[in-house]
Amino acid sequence: MIRTSRRSFSSNRTIFLSALVLVTLTASILSFIDSGERFLYNSISWETKIRSSAHIRRPNGISVLVTGAAGFIGTHVSLALKSRGDGVLGLDNFDNYYAPSLKKTRRALLDIHGVFIVDGDINDRRLLAVLFDTIAFTHVMHLAAQVGVQYAVENPYAYVHSNIASLVTLLERCKSADPQPAIVWASSGSVYGVNINNKVPFSESDRVDRPVSIYASTKRTGEEITLTYNRVYGLSITGLRFFTVYGPWGRPDMAYFSFIRNILLGKPITVYRAKNHTDLARDFIYIDDVVKGCVASLDTSGRSVGSGRLRNETAPYRIFNLGNASPVTVPTLVSILEENLRMKATTNVVEMSENGDDLFAQANISLAEKELGYKPTTDLETGLKEFVKWYLWYYGKPFVQNRNV
Ligand SMILES: O=C(O)[C@H]1O[C@H](OP(=O)(O)OP(=O)(O)OC[C@H]2O[C@@H](n3ccc(=O)[nH]c3=O)[C@H](O)[C@@H]2O)[C@H](O)[C@@H](O)[C@@H]1O
């Protein structure tokens, strides 16, 4: 009897343990399927990686969470911070708006320099909680966004998800973090929209209530949302209105990038023109100049001060234009590319439809000069030369026709 009951106890125990193992395994597999790399969260090796990446290696250094770190500007800013000894942790969802392979190569580049990118979405609140519980970030450089003015016509929902919902999720986490980080984030020069102020260049104090694209309106909304978090929760906020940023490791969806690809392939390019036959112009700004503006924004951000009734400080709320203050027309951009490639473009000039694109942009950068010491030094000829060199190195001219960019 005794033997039997022992045997039945031990077999019950075996069944219980097997069930437990099965449940645990199923949960792990489900969480793996649900969130890709995220099954590793909280593993010792994952935690070691994020701690090492965010580790500050210079006196008075800062520890920065860079969202969109596998993006164009995110990659360059992360490298700049890391090389001066700051702690940097990247976060990116590697979406497929443009070739994820380019983002993965940028990730490999950052990896070599000791910057780890967590593969995850900012809307994943559990993930943000783990990151902020593990690292006491002093700053957040929020560059993750759904970009592209034209794509907003096709898929406006992506802009609401990435530029509004994600922003709120991130600010909520920053609000309750201890310490509260200071936030520097990517707004856009496109918020100026229709030139209702009837003046150029565009200044931060100009009216910005006539956006002409969903992209621009989500960025403008971001400025309102961050202002609310600044006033109510004491977060230090700096919004950067980037103009048309270009350079090595750039974005394949942008005009200069798609133009070079088509010129090399012998395919025609489309050059938009306004209805009154004037050329469109942009305030093209080279990536190295923009990076200096980003880093200076972090260095001068001041502190977040919290929302307690007793607080006697107010947190800074700043907005800066980061452009070049010297607009160039799209046909001039094309001729600089032609000179660099020693090839002629086949150009289709198309009258622009009412598709929500701005006709002209020029940044007034005097505020950034004064407050950030921002001083762009690269003109479009010099910057495009660097870009063309990089492009030919990365894609290789002879093989370009076979590469999916
Ligand atoms: O200001 C900004 O915030 C935005 O700057 C750029 O937008 P955009 O200046 O329109 O840059 P491109 O898409 O590279 O276009 C540059 C110019 O070339 C023109 N273009 C574009 C594409 C094309 O095939 N042909 C053409 O003439 C556009 O109308 C525009 O005048 C980026 O693409 C946006 O993501 C960014 O945030």
The ligand as an ORCA input file, in Angstrom:
! r2SCAN-3c Opt
* xyz 0 1
  O      11.716     68.855    -43.962
  C      11.579     67.718    -43.527
  O      11.291     67.499    -42.384
  C      11.672     66.569    -44.440
  O      12.743     66.683    -45.354
  C      12.702     65.740    -46.356
  O      11.632     66.036    -47.212
  P      11.995     66.805    -48.512
  O      12.679     68.090    -48.200
  O      10.725     66.925    -49.289
  O      13.093     65.877    -49.186
  P      13.058     64.970    -50.481
  O      11.949     64.009    -50.415
  O      14.420     64.456    -50.670
  O      12.713     66.028    -51.658
  C      13.591     67.120    -51.949
  C      13.005     67.920    -53.073
  O      13.012     67.137    -54.279
  C      11.696     67.087    -54.824
  N      11.548     65.769    -55.468
  C      11.422     64.652    -54.731
  C      11.332     63.430    -55.326
  C      11.353     63.349    -56.719
  O      11.264     62.264    -57.333
  N      11.485     64.497    -57.421
  C      11.582     65.706    -56.849
  O      11.695     66.741    -57.536
  C      10.749     67.329    -53.657
  O       9.518     67.841    -54.123
  C      11.555     68.346    -52.859
  O      11.377     69.627    -53.368
  C      12.547     64.306    -45.866
  O      12.263     63.428    -46.900
  C      11.511     64.236    -44.803
  O      11.438     62.963    -44.244
  C      11.963     65.253    -43.814
  O      11.603     65.120    -42.572
*
